[in-house]
């Protein structure tokens, strides 16, 4: 049997539905913890202020986290950069996370302190009834 994903090793990543996706150039490393009462996301966002970070819910259950920072102007226009491994200033980042079922998207809280963005997504303690619907089967349509 031939390998379905032969050739491009990243094909599986791009074709499968993502639980979370990081865009190229993203600098925000993330931890995702689950407690009995919430999902907690912690992202490294050094140098970003709360005004440079946007946290939104899109399409009902996609948590979109975006940071847009200004360039580091250390030294002014006459400065010559010899090494810029940190990206010559704050790099923009964007992450999308597909939230699991059973969370309260209207109660999400976000807080940034000491270069760490913490997002708390509370779980719904009252599970919704099953959406299973029985279809009557007949011998004629």
Secondary structure as GFF3:
##gff-version 3
##sequence-region A 1 141
A	DSSP	alpha_helix	11	15	.	.	.	ID=ss1
A	DSSP	beta_strand	20	22	.	.	.	ID=ss2
A	DSSP	beta_strand	30	34	.	.	.	ID=ss3
A	DSSP	beta_strand	38	44	.	.	.	ID=ss4
A	DSSP	three_ten_helix	50	52	.	.	.	ID=ss5
A	DSSP	beta_strand	53	58	.	.	.	ID=ss6
A	DSSP	beta_strand	62	67	.	.	.	ID=ss7
A	DSSP	beta_strand	93	98	.	.	.	ID=ss8
A	DSSP	three_ten_helix	105	107	.	.	.	ID=ss9
A	DSSP	beta_strand	109	113	.	.	.	ID=ss10
A	DSSP	beta_strand	116	122	.	.	.	ID=ss11
###
